[in-house]
Amino acid sequence: MDIQEPDLETPKYQILKRTAAYEVRKYSPFVIVETQSDKLAGNTGFNDVAGVSFCYFGRL
């Protein structure tokens, strides 16, 4: 069984410099929330992530 990465939105960015070997990018601010748990099914994982998100966004 292969674990697939979720289809996440790519953060917005501006390319400041591009060469054949690399790009220098400037990203708009964004937030990533992650949890480590073996109980991500159901409400447990959602509650962990939502709790962190609500606390963070409540400070903005």
C-alpha positions as CSV (number, residue, x, y, z in Angstrom):
1,M,0.0,0.0,0.0
2,D,1.5,3.3,-1.1
3,I,0.9,6.4,1.1
4,Q,0.0,9.3,-1.1
5,E,0.7,13.0,-0.4
6,P,-2.5,15.0,0.0
7,D,-3.3,17.4,-2.8
8,L,-2.3,20.7,-1.1
9,E,-2.5,24.2,-2.5
10,T,0.9,25.6,-3.5
11,P,1.7,28.8,-1.6
12,K,1.9,31.9,-3.8
13,Y,5.4,33.1,-4.6
14,Q,7.3,35.5,-6.8
15,I,10.5,34.4,-8.7
16,L,13.2,36.9,-7.9
17,K,16.0,35.2,-9.8
18,R,16.1,32.2,-12.2
19,T,19.1,30.3,-13.5
20,A,19.5,26.9,-15.2
21,A,20.4,25.4,-11.8
22,Y,18.0,27.1,-9.3
23,E,15.3,29.7,-8.6
24,V,15.2,32.3,-5.8
25,R,11.6,32.7,-4.6
26,K,9.8,35.1,-2.3
27,Y,6.8,33.5,-0.7
28,S,3.7,35.2,0.6
29,P,3.1,34.4,4.3
30,F,1.3,31.1,4.9
31,V,0.7,28.7,7.8
32,I,1.3,25.0,8.0
33,V,-0.2,22.9,10.8
34,E,0.9,19.4,11.4
35,T,0.1,16.8,14.0
36,Q,1.7,13.5,14.9
37,S,-0.7,10.8,16.0
38,D,-1.7,7.3,15.3
39,K,-5.4,8.3,15.8
40,L,-5.9,10.6,12.9
41,A,-9.1,8.9,11.9
42,G,-12.3,10.5,13.0
43,N,-12.4,13.7,15.2
44,T,-9.1,13.2,17.1
45,G,-6.8,14.4,14.3
46,F,-9.2,17.1,13.3
47,N,-9.4,18.4,16.9
48,D,-5.6,18.5,17.3
49,V,-5.1,20.5,14.1
50,A,-8.2,22.7,14.6
51,G,-7.1,23.6,18.2
52,V,-3.7,24.8,17.0
53,S,-5.3,26.6,14.1
54,F,-7.9,28.4,16.1
55,C,-5.3,29.5,18.7
56,Y,-3.0,30.8,16.0
57,F,-5.6,32.6,14.0
58,G,-7.2,34.0,17.1
59,R,-4.0,35.9,17.8
60,L,-4.0,37.7,14.4
